[in-house]
Amino acid sequence: MNNRLKVLRAERNWSQGDLATALDVSRQSVNAIETGRYDPSLPLAFKIAETFGLAIEEIFVSPSKEV
């Protein structure tokens, strides 16, 4: 699943470690989500959205919705 996580994180000048701490996950997990190697669970996706103050749909793009 594609996402805007890296862009959103960079806009805030957060490192992967900073975001990982905010989400209570490992830095490696943040990296895997950013690169599309791992899709977060629904609870983690909600936590990510809340951290950025956005809706899940504003961060994650379903492969079926890509053009």
mmCIF file of the N, C-alpha and C atoms, coordinates in Angstrom:
data_MODEL
# 
_entry.id   MODEL 
# 
loop_
_atom_site.group_PDB 
_atom_site.id 
_atom_site.type_symbol 
_atom_site.label_atom_id 
_atom_site.label_alt_id 
_atom_site.label_comp_id 
_atom_site.label_asym_id 
_atom_site.label_entity_id 
_atom_site.label_seq_id 
_atom_site.pdbx_PDB_ins_code 
_atom_site.Cartn_x 
_atom_site.Cartn_y 
_atom_site.Cartn_z 
_atom_site.occupancy 
_atom_site.B_iso_or_equiv 
_atom_site.pdbx_formal_charge 
_atom_site.auth_seq_id 
_atom_site.auth_comp_id 
_atom_site.auth_asym_id 
_atom_site.auth_atom_id 
_atom_site.pdbx_PDB_model_num 
ATOM 1   N N  . MET A 1 1  ? 0.844  -1.166 0.000   1.00 0.00 ? 1  MET A N  1 
ATOM 2   C CA . MET A 1 1  ? 0.000  0.000  0.000   1.00 0.00 ? 1  MET A CA 1 
ATOM 3   C C  . MET A 1 1  ? 0.899  1.242  0.000   1.00 0.00 ? 1  MET A C  1 
ATOM 4   N N  . ASN A 1 2  ? 0.642  2.134  -0.925  1.00 0.00 ? 2  ASN A N  1 
ATOM 5   C CA . ASN A 1 2  ? 1.419  3.372  -0.969  1.00 0.00 ? 2  ASN A CA 1 
ATOM 6   C C  . ASN A 1 2  ? 0.945  4.329  0.120   1.00 0.00 ? 2  ASN A C  1 
ATOM 7   N N  . ASN A 1 3  ? 1.850  5.191  0.531   1.00 0.00 ? 3  ASN A N  1 
ATOM 8   C CA . ASN A 1 3  ? 1.508  6.136  1.578   1.00 0.00 ? 3  ASN A CA 1 
ATOM 9   C C  . ASN A 1 3  ? 2.352  7.398  1.458   1.00 0.00 ? 3  ASN A C  1 
ATOM 10  N N  . ARG A 1 4  ? 1.944  8.422  2.197   1.00 0.00 ? 4  ARG A N  1 
ATOM 11  C CA . ARG A 1 4  ? 2.642  9.710  2.216   1.00 0.00 ? 4  ARG A CA 1 
ATOM 12  C C  . ARG A 1 4  ? 3.432  9.897  3.507   1.00 0.00 ? 4  ARG A C  1 
ATOM 13  N N  . LEU A 1 5  ? 3.696  8.830  4.202   1.00 0.00 ? 5  LEU A N  1 
ATOM 14  C CA . LEU A 1 5  ? 4.313  8.907  5.528   1.00 0.00 ? 5  LEU A CA 1 
ATOM 15  C C  . LEU A 1 5  ? 5.658  9.629  5.501   1.00 0.00 ? 5  LEU A C  1 
ATOM 16  N N  . LYS A 1 6  ? 6.507  9.284  4.556   1.00 0.00 ? 6  LYS A N  1 
ATOM 17  C CA . LYS A 1 6  ? 7.839  9.898  4.489   1.00 0.00 ? 6  LYS A CA 1 
ATOM 18  C C  . LYS A 1 6  ? 7.736  11.402 4.257   1.00 0.00 ? 6  LYS A C  1 
ATOM 19  N N  . VAL A 1 7  ? 6.848  11.816 3.370   1.00 0.00 ? 7  VAL A N  1 
ATOM 20  C CA . VAL A 1 7  ? 6.663  13.242 3.074   1.00 0.00 ? 7  VAL A CA 1 
ATOM 21  C C  . VAL A 1 7  ? 6.134  13.976 4.300   1.00 0.00 ? 7  VAL A C  1 
ATOM 22  N N  . LEU A 1 8  ? 5.126  13.407 4.938   1.00 0.00 ? 8  LEU A N  1 
ATOM 23  C CA . LEU A 1 8  ? 4.542  14.040 6.125   1.00 0.00 ? 8  LEU A CA 1 
ATOM 24  C C  . LEU A 1 8  ? 5.571  14.159 7.246   1.00 0.00 ? 8  LEU A C  1 
ATOM 25  N N  . ARG A 1 9  ? 6.365  13.120 7.407   1.00 0.00 ? 9  ARG A N  1 
ATOM 26  C CA . ARG A 1 9  ? 7.409  13.138 8.442   1.00 0.00 ? 9  ARG A CA 1 
ATOM 27  C C  . ARG A 1 9  ? 8.449  14.202 8.123   1.00 0.00 ? 9  ARG A C  1 
ATOM 28  N N  . ALA A 1 10 ? 8.861  14.281 6.868   1.00 0.00 ? 10 ALA A N  1 
ATOM 29  C CA . ALA A 1 10 ? 9.877  15.259 6.464   1.00 0.00 ? 10 ALA A CA 1 
ATOM 30  C C  . ALA A 1 10 ? 9.370  16.694 6.628   1.00 0.00 ? 10 ALA A C  1 
ATOM 31  N N  . GLU A 1 11 ? 8.099  16.917 6.350   1.00 0.00 ? 11 GLU A N  1 
ATOM 32  C CA . GLU A 1 11 ? 7.514  18.257 6.511   1.00 0.00 ? 11 GLU A CA 1 
ATOM 33  C C  . GLU A 1 11 ? 7.619  18.746 7.949   1.00 0.00 ? 11 GLU A C  1 
ATOM 34  N N  . ARG A 1 12 ? 7.667  17.816 8.879   1.00 0.00 ? 12 ARG A N  1 
ATOM 35  C CA . ARG A 1 12 ? 7.749  18.163 10.302  1.00 0.00 ? 12 ARG A CA 1 
ATOM 36  C C  . ARG A 1 12 ? 9.172  18.050 10.849  1.00 0.00 ? 12 ARG A C  1 
ATOM 37  N N  . ASN A 1 13 ? 10.105 17.729 9.962   1.00 0.00 ? 13 ASN A N  1 
ATOM 38  C CA . ASN A 1 13 ? 11.508 17.546 10.359  1.00 0.00 ? 13 ASN A CA 1 
ATOM 39  C C  . ASN A 1 13 ? 11.662 16.479 11.433  1.00 0.00 ? 13 ASN A C  1 
ATOM 40  N N  . TRP A 1 14 ? 10.880 15.421 11.314  1.00 0.00 ? 14 TRP A N  1 
ATOM 41  C CA . TRP A 1 14 ? 10.971 14.298 12.241  1.00 0.00 ? 14 TRP A CA 1 
ATOM 42  C C  . TRP A 1 14 ? 11.832 13.211 11.615  1.00 0.00 ? 14 TRP A C  1 
ATOM 43  N N  . SER A 1 15 ? 12.656 12.576 12.406  1.00 0.00 ? 15 SER A N  1 
ATOM 44  C CA . SER A 1 15 ? 13.398 11.409 11.942  1.00 0.00 ? 15 SER A CA 1 
ATOM 45  C C  . SER A 1 15 ? 12.464 10.195 12.032  1.00 0.00 ? 15 SER A C  1 
ATOM 46  N N  . GLN A 1 16 ? 12.897 9.105  11.433  1.00 0.00 ? 16 GLN A N  1 
ATOM 47  C CA . GLN A 1 16 ? 12.123 7.870  11.581  1.00 0.00 ? 16 GLN A CA 1 
ATOM 48  C C  . GLN A 1 16 ? 12.049 7.478  13.052  1.00 0.00 ? 16 GLN A C  1 
ATOM 49  N N  . GLY A 1 17 ? 13.124 7.719  13.776  1.00 0.00 ? 17 GLY A N  1 
ATOM 50  C CA . GLY A 1 17 ? 13.147 7.421  15.203  1.00 0.00 ? 17 GLY A CA 1 
ATOM 51  C C  . GLY A 1 17 ? 12.152 8.259  15.985  1.00 0.00 ? 17 GLY A C  1 
ATOM 52  N N  . ASP A 1 18 ? 12.035 9.549  15.618  1.00 0.00 ? 18 ASP A N  1 
ATOM 53  C CA . ASP A 1 18 ? 11.061 10.420 16.287  1.00 0.00 ? 18 ASP A CA 1 
ATOM 54  C C  . ASP A 1 18 ? 9.643  9.889  16.098  1.00 0.00 ? 18 ASP A C  1 
ATOM 55  N N  . LEU A 1 19 ? 9.320  9.541  14.862  1.00 0.00 ? 19 LEU A N  1 
ATOM 56  C CA . LEU A 1 19 ? 7.978  9.028  14.579  1.00 0.00 ? 19 LEU A CA 1 
ATOM 57  C C  . LEU A 1 19 ? 7.765  7.684  15.266  1.00 0.00 ? 19 LEU A C  1 
ATOM 58  N N  . ALA A 1 20 ? 8.774  6.840  15.243  1.00 0.00 ? 20 ALA A N  1 
ATOM 59  C CA . ALA A 1 20 ? 8.669  5.540  15.902  1.00 0.00 ? 20 ALA A CA 1 
ATOM 60  C C  . ALA A 1 20 ? 8.360  5.699  17.388  1.00 0.00 ? 20 ALA A C  1 
ATOM 61  N N  . THR A 1 21 ? 9.022  6.641  18.030  1.00 0.00 ? 21 THR A N  1 
ATOM 62  C CA . THR A 1 21 ? 8.773  6.897  19.448  1.00 0.00 ? 21 THR A CA 1 
ATOM 63  C C  . THR A 1 21 ? 7.335  7.367  19.669  1.00 0.00 ? 21 THR A C  1 
ATOM 64  N N  . ALA A 1 22 ? 6.858  8.261  18.814  1.00 0.00 ? 22 ALA A N  1 
ATOM 65  C CA . ALA A 1 22 ? 5.486  8.765  18.943  1.00 0.00 ? 22 ALA A CA 1 
ATOM 66  C C  . ALA A 1 22 ? 4.459  7.657  18.747  1.00 0.00 ? 22 ALA A C  1 
ATOM 67  N N  . LEU A 1 23 ? 4.790  6.682  17.902  1.00 0.00 ? 23 LEU A N  1 
ATOM 68  C CA . LEU A 1 23 ? 3.861  5.595  17.603  1.00 0.00 ? 23 LEU A CA 1 
ATOM 69  C C  . LEU A 1 23 ? 4.074  4.363  18.476  1.00 0.00 ? 23 LEU A C  1 
ATOM 70  N N  . ASP A 1 24 ? 5.138  4.368  19.260  1.00 0.00 ? 24 ASP A N  1 
ATOM 71  C CA . ASP A 1 24 ? 5.497  3.234  20.108  1.00 0.00 ? 24 ASP A CA 1 
ATOM 72  C C  . ASP A 1 24 ? 5.770  1.978  19.276  1.00 0.00 ? 24 ASP A C  1 
ATOM 73  N N  . VAL A 1 25 ? 6.533  2.181  18.185  1.00 0.00 ? 25 VAL A N  1 
ATOM 74  C CA . VAL A 1 25 ? 6.988  1.075  17.338  1.00 0.00 ? 25 VAL A CA 1 
ATOM 75  C C  . VAL A 1 25 ? 8.484  1.263  17.099  1.00 0.00 ? 25 VAL A C  1 
ATOM 76  N N  . SER A 1 26 ? 9.113  0.313  16.429  1.00 0.00 ? 26 SER A N  1 
ATOM 77  C CA . SER A 1 26 ? 10.537 0.442  16.139  1.00 0.00 ? 26 SER A CA 1 
ATOM 78  C C  . SER A 1 26 ? 10.775 1.347  14.928  1.00 0.00 ? 26 SER A C  1 
ATOM 79  N N  . ARG A 1 27 ? 11.975 1.882  14.824  1.00 0.00 ? 27 ARG A N  1 
ATOM 80  C CA . ARG A 1 27 ? 12.355 2.685  13.663  1.00 0.00 ? 27 ARG A CA 1 
ATOM 81  C C  . ARG A 1 27 ? 12.271 1.826  12.408  1.00 0.00 ? 27 ARG A C  1 
ATOM 82  N N  . GLN A 1 28 ? 12.630 0.555  12.538  1.00 0.00 ? 28 GLN A N  1 
ATOM 83  C CA . GLN A 1 28 ? 12.563 -0.360 11.407  1.00 0.00 ? 28 GLN A CA 1 
ATOM 84  C C  . GLN A 1 28 ? 11.127 -0.525 10.906  1.00 0.00 ? 28 GLN A C  1 
ATOM 85  N N  . SER A 1 29 ? 10.174 -0.508 11.817  1.00 0.00 ? 29 SER A N  1 
ATOM 86  C CA . SER A 1 29 ? 8.765  -0.597 11.420  1.00 0.00 ? 29 SER A CA 1 
ATOM 87  C C  . SER A 1 29 ? 8.353  0.628  10.610  1.00 0.00 ? 29 SER A C  1 
ATOM 88  N N  . VAL A 1 30 ? 8.779  1.805  11.061  1.00 0.00 ? 30 VAL A N  1 
ATOM 89  C CA . VAL A 1 30 ? 8.471  3.033  10.326  1.00 0.00 ? 30 VAL A CA 1 
ATOM 90  C C  . VAL A 1 30 ? 9.082  2.957  8.930   1.00 0.00 ? 30 VAL A C  1 
ATOM 91  N N  . ASN A 1 31 ? 10.323 2.512  8.839   1.00 0.00 ? 31 ASN A N  1 
ATOM 92  C CA . ASN A 1 31 ? 10.990 2.382  7.543   1.00 0.00 ? 31 ASN A CA 1 
ATOM 93  C C  . ASN A 1 31 ? 10.234 1.407  6.642   1.00 0.00 ? 31 ASN A C  1 
ATOM 94  N N  . ALA A 1 32 ? 9.822  0.287  7.182   1.00 0.00 ? 32 ALA A N  1 
ATOM 95  C CA . ALA A 1 32 ? 9.109  -0.720 6.387   1.00 0.00 ? 32 ALA A CA 1 
ATOM 96  C C  . ALA A 1 32 ? 7.764  -0.195 5.889   1.00 0.00 ? 32 ALA A C  1 
ATOM 97  N N  . ILE A 1 33 ? 7.072  0.579  6.707   1.00 0.00 ? 33 ILE A N  1 
ATOM 98  C CA . ILE A 1 33 ? 5.800  1.164  6.279   1.00 0.00 ? 33 ILE A CA 1 
ATOM 99  C C  . ILE A 1 33 ? 6.052  2.197  5.179   1.00 0.00 ? 33 ILE A C  1 
ATOM 100 N N  . GLU A 1 34 ? 7.036  3.060  5.384   1.00 0.00 ? 34 GLU A N  1 
ATOM 101 C CA . GLU A 1 34 ? 7.344  4.097  4.395   1.00 0.00 ? 34 GLU A CA 1 
ATOM 102 C C  . GLU A 1 34 ? 7.700  3.510  3.036   1.00 0.00 ? 34 GLU A C  1 
ATOM 103 N N  . THR A 1 35 ? 8.421  2.416  3.026   1.00 0.00 ? 35 THR A N  1 
ATOM 104 C CA . THR A 1 35 ? 8.873  1.815  1.771   1.00 0.00 ? 35 THR A CA 1 
ATOM 105 C C  . THR A 1 35 ? 7.860  0.832  1.189   1.00 0.00 ? 35 THR A C  1 
ATOM 106 N N  . GLY A 1 36 ? 6.737  0.642  1.863   1.00 0.00 ? 36 GLY A N  1 
ATOM 107 C CA . GLY A 1 36 ? 5.696  -0.235 1.360   1.00 0.00 ? 36 GLY A CA 1 
ATOM 108 C C  . GLY A 1 36 ? 5.954  -1.711 1.556   1.00 0.00 ? 36 GLY A C  1 
ATOM 109 N N  . ARG A 1 37 ? 6.958  -2.048 2.365   1.00 0.00 ? 37 ARG A N  1 
ATOM 110 C CA . ARG A 1 37 ? 7.246  -3.458 2.636   1.00 0.00 ? 37 ARG A CA 1 
ATOM 111 C C  . ARG A 1 37 ? 6.345  -4.025 3.723   1.00 0.00 ? 37 ARG A C  1 
ATOM 112 N N  . TYR A 1 38 ? 5.646  -3.150 4.432   1.00 0.00 ? 38 TYR A N  1 
ATOM 113 C CA . TYR A 1 38 ? 4.785  -3.581 5.542   1.00 0.00 ? 38 TYR A CA 1 
ATOM 114 C C  . TYR A 1 38 ? 3.568  -2.675 5.571   1.00 0.00 ? 38 TYR A C  1 
ATOM 115 N N  . ASP A 1 39 ? 2.389  -3.275 5.628   1.00 0.00 ? 39 ASP A N  1 
ATOM 116 C CA . ASP A 1 39 ? 1.153  -2.522 5.793   1.00 0.00 ? 39 ASP A CA 1 
ATOM 117 C C  . ASP A 1 39 ? 0.792  -2.520 7.273   1.00 0.00 ? 39 ASP A C  1 
ATOM 118 N N  . PRO A 1 40 ? 0.569  -1.346 7.845   1.00 0.00 ? 40 PRO A N  1 
ATOM 119 C CA . PRO A 1 40 ? 0.268  -1.295 9.280   1.00 0.00 ? 40 PRO A CA 1 
ATOM 120 C C  . PRO A 1 40 ? -1.099 -1.902 9.590   1.00 0.00 ? 40 PRO A C  1 
ATOM 121 N N  . SER A 1 41 ? -1.232 -2.367 10.815  1.00 0.00 ? 41 SER A N  1 
ATOM 122 C CA . SER A 1 41 ? -2.538 -2.840 11.274  1.00 0.00 ? 41 SER A CA 1 
ATOM 123 C C  . SER A 1 41 ? -3.485 -1.646 11.306  1.00 0.00 ? 41 SER A C  1 
ATOM 124 N N  . LEU A 1 42 ? -4.769 -1.916 11.355  1.00 0.00 ? 42 LEU A N  1 
ATOM 125 C CA . LEU A 1 42 ? -5.746 -0.829 11.405  1.00 0.00 ? 42 LEU A CA 1 
ATOM 126 C C  . LEU A 1 42 ? -5.549 0.054  12.636  1.00 0.00 ? 42 LEU A C  1 
ATOM 127 N N  . PRO A 1 43 ? -5.338 -0.526 13.839  1.00 0.00 ? 43 PRO A N  1 
ATOM 128 C CA . PRO A 1 43 ? -5.087 0.343  14.994  1.00 0.00 ? 43 PRO A CA 1 
ATOM 129 C C  . PRO A 1 43 ? -3.845 1.226  14.811  1.00 0.00 ? 43 PRO A C  1 
ATOM 130 N N  . LEU A 1 44 ? -2.776 0.680  14.214  1.00 0.00 ? 44 LEU A N  1 
ATOM 131 C CA . LEU A 1 44 ? -1.578 1.485  13.985  1.00 0.00 ? 44 LEU A CA 1 
ATOM 132 C C  . LEU A 1 44 ? -1.844 2.552  12.935  1.00 0.00 ? 44 LEU A C  1 
ATOM 133 N N  . ALA A 1 45 ? -2.603 2.225  11.909  1.00 0.00 ? 45 ALA A N  1 
ATOM 134 C CA . ALA A 1 45 ? -2.942 3.224  10.885  1.00 0.00 ? 45 ALA A CA 1 
ATOM 135 C C  . ALA A 1 45 ? -3.724 4.380  11.508  1.00 0.00 ? 45 ALA A C  1 
ATOM 136 N N  . PHE A 1 46 ? -4.653 4.068  12.409  1.00 0.00 ? 46 PHE A N  1 
ATOM 137 C CA . PHE A 1 46 ? -5.394 5.125  13.109  1.00 0.00 ? 46 PHE A CA 1 
ATOM 138 C C  . PHE A 1 46 ? -4.451 5.966  13.962  1.00 0.00 ? 46 PHE A C  1 
ATOM 139 N N  . LYS A 1 47 ? -3.513 5.323  14.628  1.00 0.00 ? 47 LYS A N  1 
ATOM 140 C CA . LYS A 1 47 ? -2.559 6.049  15.473  1.00 0.00 ? 47 LYS A CA 1 
ATOM 141 C C  . LYS A 1 47 ? -1.685 6.973  14.626  1.00 0.00 ? 47 LYS A C  1 
ATOM 142 N N  . ILE A 1 48 ? -1.258 6.496  13.456  1.00 0.00 ? 48 ILE A N  1 
ATOM 143 C CA . ILE A 1 48 ? -0.469 7.321  12.540  1.00 0.00 ? 48 ILE A CA 1 
ATOM 144 C C  . ILE A 1 48 ? -1.295 8.529  12.107  1.00 0.00 ? 48 ILE A C  1 
ATOM 145 N N  . ALA A 1 49 ? -2.539 8.289  11.709  1.00 0.00 ? 49 ALA A N  1 
ATOM 146 C CA . ALA A 1 49 ? -3.413 9.374  11.265  1.00 0.00 ? 49 ALA A CA 1 
ATOM 147 C C  . ALA A 1 49 ? -3.619 10.403 12.377  1.00 0.00 ? 49 ALA A C  1 
ATOM 148 N N  . GLU A 1 50 ? -3.844 9.937  13.585  1.00 0.00 ? 50 GLU A N  1 
ATOM 149 C CA . GLU A 1 50 ? -4.031 10.847 14.722  1.00 0.00 ? 50 GLU A CA 1 
ATOM 150 C C  . GLU A 1 50 ? -2.764 11.648 14.999  1.00 0.00 ? 50 GLU A C  1 
ATOM 151 N N  . THR A 1 51 ? -1.611 11.024 14.859  1.00 0.00 ? 51 THR A N  1 
ATOM 152 C CA . THR A 1 51 ? -0.340 11.700 15.100  1.00 0.00 ? 51 THR A CA 1 
ATOM 153 C C  . THR A 1 51 ? -0.157 12.874 14.141  1.00 0.00 ? 51 THR A C  1 
ATOM 154 N N  . PHE A 1 52 ? -0.589 12.686 12.894  1.00 0.00 ? 52 PHE A N  1 
ATOM 155 C CA . PHE A 1 52 ? -0.453 13.745 11.894  1.00 0.00 ? 52 PHE A CA 1 
ATOM 156 C C  . PHE A 1 52 ? -1.690 14.630 11.796  1.00 0.00 ? 52 PHE A C  1 
ATOM 157 N N  . GLY A 1 53 ? -2.754 14.292 12.524  1.00 0.00 ? 53 GLY A N  1 
ATOM 158 C CA . GLY A 1 53 ? -3.976 15.090 12.483  1.00 0.00 ? 53 GLY A CA 1 
ATOM 159 C C  . GLY A 1 53 ? -4.689 14.991 11.139  1.00 0.00 ? 53 GLY A C  1 
ATOM 160 N N  . LEU A 1 54 ? -4.611 13.822 10.514  1.00 0.00 ? 54 LEU A N  1 
ATOM 161 C CA . LEU A 1 54 ? -5.217 13.603 9.208   1.00 0.00 ? 54 LEU A CA 1 
ATOM 162 C C  . LEU A 1 54 ? -6.091 12.361 9.237   1.00 0.00 ? 54 LEU A C  1 
ATOM 163 N N  . ALA A 1 55 ? -6.920 12.217 8.217   1.00 0.00 ? 55 ALA A N  1 
ATOM 164 C CA . ALA A 1 55 ? -7.694 10.989 8.046   1.00 0.00 ? 55 ALA A CA 1 
ATOM 165 C C  . ALA A 1 55 ? -6.780 9.920  7.449   1.00 0.00 ? 55 ALA A C  1 
ATOM 166 N N  . ILE A 1 56 ? -7.078 8.674  7.725   1.00 0.00 ? 56 ILE A N  1 
ATOM 167 C CA . ILE A 1 56 ? -6.279 7.572  7.187   1.00 0.00 ? 56 ILE A CA 1 
ATOM 168 C C  . ILE A 1 56 ? -6.166 7.685  5.669   1.00 0.00 ? 56 ILE A C  1 
ATOM 169 N N  . GLU A 1 57 ? -7.272 8.048  5.019   1.00 0.00 ? 57 GLU A N  1 
ATOM 170 C CA . GLU A 1 57 ? -7.292 8.139  3.557   1.00 0.00 ? 57 GLU A CA 1 
ATOM 171 C C  . GLU A 1 57 ? -6.373 9.227  3.014   1.00 0.00 ? 57 GLU A C  1 
ATOM 172 N N  . GLU A 1 58 ? -6.005 10.179 3.862   1.00 0.00 ? 58 GLU A N  1 
ATOM 173 C CA . GLU A 1 58 ? -5.090 11.248 3.438   1.00 0.00 ? 58 GLU A CA 1 
ATOM 174 C C  . GLU A 1 58 ? -3.626 10.796 3.520   1.00 0.00 ? 58 GLU A C  1 
ATOM 175 N N  . ILE A 1 59 ? -3.378 9.668  4.148   1.00 0.00 ? 59 ILE A N  1 
ATOM 176 C CA . ILE A 1 59 ? -2.023 9.155  4.310   1.00 0.00 ? 59 ILE A CA 1 
ATOM 177 C C  . ILE A 1 59 ? -1.788 7.913  3.465   1.00 0.00 ? 59 ILE A C  1 
ATOM 178 N N  . PHE A 1 60 ? -2.751 6.996  3.511   1.00 0.00 ? 60 PHE A N  1 
ATOM 179 C CA . PHE A 1 60 ? -2.599 5.714  2.827   1.00 0.00 ? 60 PHE A CA 1 
ATOM 180 C C  . PHE A 1 60 ? -3.478 5.660  1.582   1.00 0.00 ? 60 PHE A C  1 
ATOM 181 N N  . VAL A 1 61 ? -2.941 5.092  0.499   1.00 0.00 ? 61 VAL A N  1 
ATOM 182 C CA . VAL A 1 61 ? -3.659 4.978  -0.753  1.00 0.00 ? 61 VAL A CA 1 
ATOM 183 C C  . VAL A 1 61 ? -3.831 3.494  -1.083  1.00 0.00 ? 61 VAL A C  1 
ATOM 184 N N  . SER A 1 62 ? -5.061 3.072  -1.200  1.00 0.00 ? 62 SER A N  1 
ATOM 185 C CA . SER A 1 62 ? -5.339 1.685  -1.556  1.00 0.00 ? 62 SER A CA 1 
ATOM 186 C C  . SER A 1 62 ? -4.841 1.403  -2.963  1.00 0.00 ? 62 SER A C  1 
ATOM 187 N N  . PRO A 1 63 ? -4.210 0.252  -3.183  1.00 0.00 ? 63 PRO A N  1 
ATOM 188 C CA . PRO A 1 63 ? -3.740 -0.074 -4.538  1.00 0.00 ? 63 PRO A CA 1 
ATOM 189 C C  . PRO A 1 63 ? -4.865 -0.032 -5.575  1.00 0.00 ? 63 PRO A C  1 
ATOM 190 N N  . SER A 1 64 ? -6.099 -0.328 -5.179  1.00 0.00 ? 64 SER A N  1 
ATOM 191 C CA . SER A 1 64 ? -7.207 -0.304 -6.122  1.00 0.00 ? 64 SER A CA 1 
ATOM 192 C C  . SER A 1 64 ? -7.621 1.124  -6.498  1.00 0.00 ? 64 SER A C  1 
ATOM 193 N N  . LYS A 1 65 ? -7.179 2.114  -5.729  1.00 0.00 ? 65 LYS A N  1 
ATOM 194 C CA . LYS A 1 65 ? -7.523 3.511  -5.996  1.00 0.00 ? 65 LYS A CA 1 
ATOM 195 C C  . LYS A 1 65 ? -6.439 4.243  -6.781  1.00 0.00 ? 65 LYS A C  1 
ATOM 196 N N  . GLU A 1 66 ? -5.295 3.596  -6.964  1.00 0.00 ? 66 GLU A N  1 
ATOM 197 C CA . GLU A 1 66 ? -4.188 4.250  -7.679  1.00 0.00 ? 66 GLU A CA 1 
ATOM 198 C C  . GLU A 1 66 ? -4.511 4.346  -9.160  1.00 0.00 ? 66 GLU A C  1 
ATOM 199 N N  . VAL A 1 67 ? -4.084 5.451  -9.754  1.00 0.00 ? 67 VAL A N  1 
ATOM 200 C CA . VAL A 1 67 ? -4.335 5.662  -11.185 1.00 0.00 ? 67 VAL A CA 1 
ATOM 201 C C  . VAL A 1 67 ? -3.026 5.643  -11.929 1.00 0.00 ? 67 VAL A C  1 
# 
